[in-house]
Amino acid sequence: MDVALEIDPATGLLAYREVRVTVPRQSGKTTSILSLVLHRALGSGAAWLPFGPLPQNIVYGAQTGKDARKKWEDDWLPVLDRSRFSNFYHKRLANGHEALLFANGSMQSLLAATADSGHGGTLDLGVDDESFARKDARREQAVLPAMNTRLQPQWWIISTAGTPTQSPYLYNKVISGRKLVEAQQHDLARRSGICYIEFSAPDDADPYDPRVWWDCMPALGYTVTEPTVQAAMDTMLADPKLGLSEFRRAYLNQWVLAMGDPVVPIDHWRSLARPEAARPDWVVLGLSVSPEDASAAVVACGEATEGALQSAVVEYGEGIDWLLPSAEQVAIGDDGVLGRLVEKYNHPYVLVNEKSVAHLLPEIERIVGFDRVIRRKGADMPSACAFWLRLAKQKRLLHRDEAELLVALAGAERRKVLDGWVWDHSRSGADITPIDAQTLAASFWLGSWGGEEG
């Protein structure tokens, strides 16, 4: 607060129009925000002007309108009603019109439930709590114009970290904020009008080490104890939907690729690495294309001597232009990367997800051969994914320790379907085409190797 509310000596007004704060869970965000609101509402707004303080219009928003109302009603009001400030305001509790109406004319209300809803009139302070839930900047774009005519407006973004894919709004604020701080370290006179504050552990810090906790948790030793943090870690580690990734995100404020631990633990996955293994005599190829043709991957898979499948990422890249030939290449008989792979691996079977490559199937079948393309329909994918998981758990799915597969596994999210689960490209925190291609390739043995996981 001492930094975020600095006064510019040249103007006598607040130095920062935007304040970004990222902190671990249980760091005192609720109390800090309430204190900020009271400080602004009860006379701090331009109190030094010769004509006295101006009434302040303040809005607060959380993940949803329901979340904001719960925080306001359950956490703020009981504290305020028992405080010395209880005679300085009255409450308006009507649903959708909740507000604190202060005796000096200031007002604090809640942002509308929809993320893109703005606020009528003018605003002096806006607070966006738990911004990791925000997909885009629509709320900010709706609120900021209401601050244009105010003397010293501030827009606060305060949150714990999320994942880059599911929290793009906050992630962009963090990355650009770090760059601003770095730039100012090289030029102390540089001012941007943005205050960036981050409490987090380095990405390579040991999450099990209490010394790491002390370095990044501002509340530790005040309102939170080591046993409290340890209990939270133990609870998360015992829940496969949370795991160490969620502890790192929530309590170390680290950006993780996915909420929860991978479906296959990283240590177990690394035990499947055979980087120097010989290529199987006979392989099939799995071809995965991500939504909107953002990327593609090809994984080769064949039977290894130890009674397992040996896989290798043979091609991977952004877009699909590199995979299929251009018109000019076709004219000279060049079938591009896919054609060269078909020749290299002696015209193998190529397994694809029929839905994701529907718009490419004619070209793929022309290059590979109609009778060599095996289409997996949507109904086939839960069995294919369950089969992949069983092979991995039984240490019968080997790989060459490729970074592409490791990153995909760490960031992969799953989506429940009627008959099981499938990989979810849209929710994953990394490009999962390599792991999807491996799943497709392995599914060639689905029937002959004992079906899916029971």
Wavefront OBJ file of the C-alpha trace (Angstrom):
o trace
v 0.000 0.000 0.000
v 2.887 2.345 0.781
v 4.190 1.872 -2.771
v 0.886 1.637 -4.643
v -0.436 4.871 -3.094
v 2.716 6.929 -3.660
v 2.184 10.592 -4.482
v 3.913 12.144 -7.471
v 5.669 15.212 -6.007
v 5.368 17.037 -9.327
v 1.563 16.883 -9.338
v 0.561 16.088 -5.757
v -1.632 13.279 -7.124
v -1.373 9.500 -7.086
v 1.647 8.341 -9.061
v 0.032 5.194 -10.489
v -3.150 4.808 -12.505
v -2.885 1.009 -12.553
v -1.791 -1.270 -9.726
v -1.070 -4.965 -10.285
v -0.531 -7.216 -7.269
v -0.062 -10.989 -7.358
v 0.231 -12.834 -4.052
v -0.180 -16.376 -2.701
v -3.435 -17.491 -1.167
v -4.173 -16.415 2.446
v -1.931 -13.371 2.182
v -4.461 -10.847 3.462
v -6.001 -9.761 0.154
v -9.483 -9.371 1.618
v -8.351 -7.111 4.462
v -6.047 -5.144 2.176
v -8.787 -4.448 -0.354
v -11.271 -3.440 2.346
v -8.686 -1.082 3.865
v -8.026 0.415 0.436
v -11.738 1.004 -0.149
v -12.173 2.713 3.239
v -9.055 4.809 2.761
v -10.332 6.038 -0.582
v -13.971 6.480 0.425
v -13.509 8.382 3.682
v -11.746 11.464 2.455
v -8.400 10.502 0.942
v -9.561 11.272 -2.579
v -7.988 14.640 -3.421
v -8.273 15.676 0.229
v -5.354 18.058 -0.262
v -7.191 20.149 -2.865
v -8.147 23.666 -1.698
v -11.843 22.914 -2.162
v -11.641 19.786 0.008
v -12.167 16.087 -0.681
v -14.378 14.897 -3.504
v -16.871 12.036 -3.019
v -15.387 8.865 -4.462
v -17.138 6.298 -6.638
v -15.644 2.834 -6.068
v -16.441 -0.558 -7.616
v -15.330 -4.041 -6.624
v -15.514 -7.196 -8.747
v -14.481 -10.823 -8.299
v -14.662 -13.941 -10.479
v -18.440 -13.590 -10.797
v -21.113 -11.312 -9.433
v -22.069 -14.050 -6.974
v -18.463 -14.286 -5.732
v -18.254 -10.513 -5.323
v -21.522 -10.408 -3.366
v -20.361 -13.270 -1.093
v -17.042 -11.559 -0.351
v -18.795 -8.240 0.313
v -21.581 -9.671 2.484
v -19.722 -12.449 4.341
v -16.247 -10.957 4.758
v -16.503 -7.169 4.573
v -19.767 -6.231 6.265
v -19.256 -8.177 9.531
v -15.868 -6.492 9.965
v -17.196 -3.034 9.115
v -20.273 -3.350 11.333
v -18.072 -4.107 14.350
v -15.570 -1.359 13.581
v -15.300 2.325 14.431
v -16.436 3.079 10.891
v -19.936 1.684 11.448
v -21.457 5.161 11.837
v -19.940 6.454 8.577
v -22.068 4.468 6.119
v -25.279 2.620 5.563
v -25.820 -0.517 3.510
v -27.927 -1.106 0.452
v -28.582 -4.832 0.200
v -30.949 -5.108 -2.778
v -29.707 -7.839 -5.095
v -27.895 -6.286 -8.045
v -27.761 -2.884 -6.336
v -25.505 -3.685 -3.366
v -23.594 -0.670 -2.074
v -21.957 1.044 0.854
v -23.253 4.629 0.947
v -20.880 6.797 2.954
v -21.881 9.911 4.879
v -19.516 12.089 2.835
v -21.152 11.112 -0.471
v -18.716 8.367 -1.472
v -20.140 5.055 -2.680
v -18.777 1.557 -3.079
v -20.725 -0.853 -5.283
v -20.205 -4.187 -7.021
v -19.348 -4.717 -10.651
v -22.112 -6.346 -12.657
v -22.130 -10.128 -12.878
v -21.139 -10.318 -16.543
v -17.459 -9.852 -17.284
v -18.069 -7.303 -20.031
v -20.466 -5.114 -18.090
v -19.234 -1.652 -17.321
v -20.440 0.884 -14.817
v -22.517 3.979 -15.356
v -21.220 7.440 -14.528
v -17.671 8.042 -13.392
v -15.283 5.961 -11.314
v -12.373 6.798 -9.048
v -11.310 3.318 -7.962
v -11.929 -0.074 -9.522
v -10.748 -3.358 -7.992
v -10.683 -6.625 -9.936
v -10.139 -9.399 -7.388
v -8.944 -12.909 -8.378
v -8.158 -11.795 -11.911
v -6.848 -15.267 -12.761
v -10.472 -16.107 -13.596
v -10.546 -13.442 -16.305
v -10.158 -14.672 -19.894
v -9.836 -11.291 -21.563
v -9.706 -7.532 -20.979
v -13.407 -6.816 -21.589
v -14.073 -5.865 -17.961
v -11.103 -3.509 -17.941
v -12.131 -2.007 -21.269
v -15.627 -1.412 -19.914
v -14.434 0.216 -16.670
v -11.501 2.413 -17.708
v -13.465 4.902 -19.846
v -15.484 5.814 -16.719
v -12.222 6.980 -15.114
v -11.094 9.301 -17.891
v -12.454 12.504 -16.377
v -11.446 11.790 -12.781
v -8.517 13.536 -11.155
v -6.663 10.507 -9.766
v -8.256 7.226 -10.807
v -6.796 3.815 -10.016
v -7.515 0.392 -11.515
v -6.396 -2.444 -9.224
v -5.733 -5.992 -10.441
v -5.084 -8.301 -7.489
v -4.883 -12.068 -7.697
v -3.058 -15.332 -7.214
v -1.420 -16.870 -10.291
v -3.289 -19.120 -12.715
v -2.266 -20.937 -15.876
v -1.223 -19.133 -19.080
v -4.005 -20.761 -21.081
v -6.885 -20.309 -18.630
v -5.731 -16.941 -17.248
v -4.463 -15.032 -20.311
v -5.562 -11.598 -19.047
v -3.612 -11.851 -15.783
v -0.695 -13.652 -17.434
v -0.199 -10.790 -19.886
v -0.332 -8.319 -16.985
v 2.339 -10.314 -15.133
v 4.700 -10.678 -18.088
v 4.459 -7.003 -19.061
v 4.742 -5.972 -15.383
v 7.957 -7.925 -14.964
v 9.357 -6.267 -18.083
v 8.470 -2.812 -16.722
v 10.277 -3.545 -13.460
v 13.311 -4.850 -15.332
v 13.390 -1.767 -17.546
v 13.205 0.536 -14.529
v 16.122 -1.253 -12.899
v 18.220 -0.091 -15.847
v 16.707 3.400 -15.886
v 15.662 4.626 -12.432
v 14.075 7.738 -13.907
v 11.698 5.689 -16.023
v 8.035 5.973 -14.951
v 5.152 4.135 -16.566
v 2.149 4.984 -14.396
v 1.883 1.270 -13.571
v 2.731 -0.195 -10.163
v 3.689 -3.880 -10.301
v 4.097 -5.953 -7.123
v 4.654 -9.711 -7.092
v 5.155 -12.083 -4.173
v 6.204 -15.447 -5.626
v 8.802 -18.187 -5.454
v 11.275 -18.679 -8.332
v 10.180 -21.363 -10.784
v 13.092 -23.618 -9.799
v 12.577 -23.282 -6.033
v 11.956 -26.407 -3.958
v 8.239 -26.279 -3.032
v 8.799 -28.652 -0.107
v 11.343 -26.353 1.575
v 9.780 -24.094 4.269
v 12.531 -21.539 3.586
v 10.972 -21.039 0.158
v 7.610 -20.389 1.823
v 9.121 -17.683 4.038
v 10.617 -15.953 1.008
v 7.328 -15.525 -0.867
v 4.418 -15.570 1.625
v 3.958 -12.119 3.161
v 1.477 -13.399 5.765
v 3.680 -16.233 7.039
v 4.564 -15.574 10.646
v 1.703 -13.086 11.055
v -1.644 -14.697 10.234
v -0.377 -17.984 8.758
v 1.934 -20.552 10.328
v 4.228 -23.224 8.896
v 1.937 -26.057 10.123
v -0.979 -24.376 8.326
v 0.926 -24.323 5.047
v 2.154 -27.887 5.555
v -1.407 -29.074 6.163
v -2.552 -27.350 2.974
v 0.254 -29.031 1.028
v -0.577 -32.473 2.460
v -4.238 -32.056 1.538
v -3.417 -31.037 -2.023
v -0.858 -33.805 -2.526
v -3.489 -36.343 -1.449
v -5.940 -35.080 -4.076
v -5.021 -36.076 -7.662
v -7.140 -33.213 -8.984
v -4.945 -30.727 -7.114
v -1.498 -32.122 -6.399
v 1.785 -30.251 -6.213
v 0.882 -28.019 -9.162
v -2.040 -26.522 -7.287
v 0.084 -25.965 -4.183
v 2.706 -24.175 -6.282
v 0.034 -22.008 -7.882
v -1.976 -21.224 -4.757
v 0.717 -20.938 -2.090
v 3.895 -20.086 -4.002
v 2.110 -17.915 -6.598
v 3.885 -19.735 -9.425
v 2.448 -20.038 -12.916
v 1.817 -23.692 -13.743
v 0.818 -25.372 -16.984
v -2.265 -27.060 -15.557
v -4.463 -27.053 -12.487
v -3.560 -30.283 -10.717
v -0.826 -32.827 -11.380
v -0.405 -34.684 -14.700
v -2.384 -37.856 -15.271
v 0.978 -39.671 -15.243
v 3.366 -38.408 -12.516
v 6.457 -36.746 -13.974
v 8.865 -39.061 -12.113
v 7.055 -42.106 -13.481
v 7.051 -40.608 -16.983
v 10.794 -40.018 -16.848
v 11.300 -43.651 -15.848
v 9.851 -44.595 -19.255
v 12.600 -42.771 -21.135
v 14.756 -44.841 -23.501
v 16.600 -42.132 -25.471
v 19.135 -44.538 -27.013
v 16.739 -47.362 -27.901
v 16.927 -48.747 -31.419
v 14.101 -47.908 -33.771
v 11.575 -50.738 -34.032
v 11.607 -52.642 -37.294
v 8.018 -51.712 -38.032
v 6.143 -48.585 -36.928
v 2.896 -46.727 -37.339
v 2.497 -42.937 -37.221
v 0.089 -40.907 -35.112
v -0.826 -37.522 -36.603
v -2.444 -34.844 -34.419
v -3.585 -31.385 -35.531
v -4.631 -28.836 -32.910
v -7.761 -26.645 -33.207
v -7.624 -23.972 -35.926
v -4.532 -25.686 -37.347
v -2.358 -23.953 -34.749
v 0.137 -26.825 -34.662
v 0.697 -30.420 -35.669
v 2.750 -33.364 -34.437
v 3.706 -36.760 -35.809
v 4.777 -39.553 -33.462
v 6.152 -42.926 -34.587
v 5.367 -45.997 -32.499
v 6.447 -49.612 -32.797
v 6.861 -52.767 -30.739
v 10.040 -52.797 -28.637
v 12.013 -55.926 -27.782
v 11.024 -55.808 -24.099
v 7.335 -56.293 -24.876
v 6.397 -52.624 -24.878
v 5.858 -49.846 -27.405
v 8.734 -47.521 -28.250
v 7.677 -44.075 -29.464
v 9.454 -41.050 -30.881
v 8.359 -37.543 -31.865
v 9.437 -37.393 -35.511
v 7.937 -34.035 -36.516
v 6.392 -31.159 -34.589
v 5.797 -27.483 -35.332
v 3.487 -24.487 -35.400
v 0.795 -24.350 -38.058
v 0.396 -27.051 -40.708
v 1.944 -25.441 -43.786
v 5.174 -27.321 -43.090
v 3.355 -30.679 -42.933
v 1.459 -30.718 -46.212
v 2.840 -29.676 -49.617
v 2.056 -26.400 -51.317
v 0.575 -26.283 -54.827
v 4.042 -25.643 -56.229
v 5.423 -28.704 -54.444
v 2.578 -30.895 -55.665
v 3.252 -29.740 -59.235
v 6.812 -31.123 -59.074
v 5.839 -34.322 -57.274
v 6.965 -33.234 -53.809
v 4.550 -34.383 -51.110
v 6.167 -32.319 -48.363
v 7.137 -33.454 -44.882
v 4.291 -35.959 -44.604
v 5.264 -37.538 -47.901
v 8.889 -37.813 -46.837
v 7.859 -39.481 -43.571
v 5.748 -41.987 -45.501
v 8.778 -42.887 -47.606
v 11.157 -42.959 -44.626
v 8.993 -45.356 -42.633
v 8.118 -47.599 -45.610
v 4.513 -46.516 -46.124
v 3.213 -47.020 -42.561
v -0.320 -46.870 -41.270
v -1.176 -43.337 -40.132
v -3.719 -42.897 -37.350
v -5.742 -39.684 -37.115
v -8.661 -38.237 -35.199
v -11.247 -38.065 -37.957
v -12.960 -34.979 -36.564
v -9.861 -32.838 -36.024
v -8.414 -33.525 -39.504
v -11.665 -33.737 -41.469
v -10.706 -30.723 -43.599
v -7.295 -32.272 -44.345
v -8.315 -35.894 -44.917
v -8.402 -35.829 -48.745
v -4.826 -34.535 -48.881
v -3.619 -36.878 -46.130
v -5.176 -39.892 -47.843
v -3.693 -38.891 -51.204
v -0.196 -38.764 -49.704
v -0.420 -41.714 -47.308
v -2.721 -43.935 -49.323
v -6.429 -44.355 -48.713
v -6.007 -47.856 -47.299
v -3.154 -46.745 -44.979
v -5.061 -44.042 -43.073
v -6.841 -45.308 -39.950
v -9.531 -42.912 -38.777
v -10.362 -42.769 -35.087
v -13.886 -41.491 -34.605
v -14.978 -39.458 -31.588
v -16.464 -42.563 -29.988
v -13.095 -44.328 -30.284
v -11.056 -41.710 -28.433
v -12.036 -42.533 -24.803
v -10.840 -46.112 -25.354
v -7.665 -44.867 -27.034
v -6.901 -42.520 -24.131
v -7.626 -45.170 -21.497
v -5.383 -47.612 -23.387
v -2.569 -45.022 -23.515
v -2.878 -44.479 -19.752
v -2.788 -48.215 -18.987
v 0.335 -48.707 -21.087
v 2.052 -45.780 -19.368
v 1.144 -47.034 -15.886
v 2.408 -50.538 -16.757
v 5.672 -49.100 -18.138
v 4.848 -50.457 -21.582
v 4.865 -47.084 -23.362
v 8.446 -45.898 -23.811
v 9.734 -42.645 -25.274
v 12.998 -40.885 -26.106
v 12.758 -38.278 -23.324
v 11.624 -35.558 -25.717
v 10.900 -32.168 -24.180
v 7.840 -31.831 -26.432
v 6.151 -34.820 -24.800
v 7.109 -33.753 -21.276
v 5.725 -30.230 -21.708
v 2.556 -31.598 -23.303
v 2.040 -34.063 -20.464
v 2.639 -31.414 -17.776
v 0.133 -29.039 -19.350
v -2.475 -31.520 -20.565
v -6.042 -31.228 -19.324
v -8.660 -33.921 -19.736
v -12.348 -33.634 -20.507
v -14.863 -36.115 -19.166
v -17.119 -37.770 -21.716
v -19.812 -40.393 -21.349
v -17.467 -43.354 -21.744
v -14.386 -41.966 -19.997
v -12.150 -39.021 -20.868
v -10.319 -37.452 -23.797
v -7.525 -34.918 -24.144
v -8.798 -31.329 -24.070
v -6.811 -29.066 -26.399
v -8.678 -25.875 -25.522
v -8.212 -26.067 -21.733
v -4.655 -27.397 -21.664
v -1.852 -25.141 -20.526
v 0.481 -26.295 -23.298
v 0.274 -27.566 -26.859
v -0.712 -31.205 -26.416
v -0.491 -32.373 -30.037
v 2.633 -34.494 -29.270
v 0.895 -36.475 -26.497
v -2.276 -36.696 -28.600
v -0.276 -38.029 -31.566
v 1.402 -40.588 -29.300
v -2.040 -41.679 -28.039
v -3.270 -42.117 -31.607
v -0.202 -44.129 -32.629
v -0.423 -46.410 -29.585
v -4.115 -47.023 -30.259
v -3.137 -49.183 -33.270
v -2.539 -51.985 -30.727
v -5.752 -51.265 -28.814
v -7.645 -54.440 -29.720
v -4.741 -56.883 -29.831
v -3.186 -55.760 -26.543
v -6.110 -56.267 -24.234
v -8.455 -53.354 -24.823
v -8.822 -50.330 -22.613
v -8.161 -49.762 -18.917
v -10.691 -51.570 -16.743
l 1 2 3 4 5 6 7 8 9 10 11 12 13 14 15 16 17 18 19 20 21 22 23 24 25 26 27 28 29 30 31 32 33 34 35 36 37 38 39 40 41 42 43 44 45 46 47 48 49 50 51 52 53 54 55 56 57 58 59 60 61 62 63 64 65 66 67 68 69 70 71 72 73 74 75 76 77 78 79 80 81 82 83 84 85 86 87 88 89 90 91 92 93 94 95 96 97 98 99 100 101 102 103 104 105 106 107 108 109 110 111 112 113 114 115 116 117 118 119 120 121 122 123 124 125 126 127 128 129 130 131 132 133 134 135 136 137 138 139 140 141 142 143 144 145 146 147 148 149 150 151 152 153 154 155 156 157 158 159 160 161 162 163 164 165 166 167 168 169 170 171 172 173 174 175 176 177 178 179 180 181 182 183 184 185 186 187 188 189 190 191 192 193 194 195 196 197 198 199 200 201 202 203 204 205 206 207 208 209 210 211 212 213 214 215 216 217 218 219 220 221 222 223 224 225 226 227 228 229 230 231 232 233 234 235 236 237 238 239 240 241 242 243 244 245 246 247 248 249 250 251 252 253 254 255 256 257 258 259 260 261 262 263 264 265 266 267 268 269 270 271 272 273 274 275 276 277 278 279 280 281 282 283 284 285 286 287 288 289 290 291 292 293 294 295 296 297 298 299 300 301 302 303 304 305 306 307 308 309 310 311 312 313 314 315 316 317 318 319 320 321 322 323 324 325 326 327 328 329 330 331 332 333 334 335 336 337 338 339 340 341 342 343 344 345 346 347 348 349 350 351 352 353 354 355 356 357 358 359 360 361 362 363 364 365 366 367 368 369 370 371 372 373 374 375 376 377 378 379 380 381 382 383 384 385 386 387 388 389 390 391 392 393 394 395 396 397 398 399 400 401 402 403 404 405 406 407 408 409 410 411 412 413 414 415 416 417 418 419 420 421 422 423 424 425 426 427 428 429 430 431 432 433 434 435 436 437 438 439 440 441 442 443 444 445 446 447 448 449 450 451 452 453 454
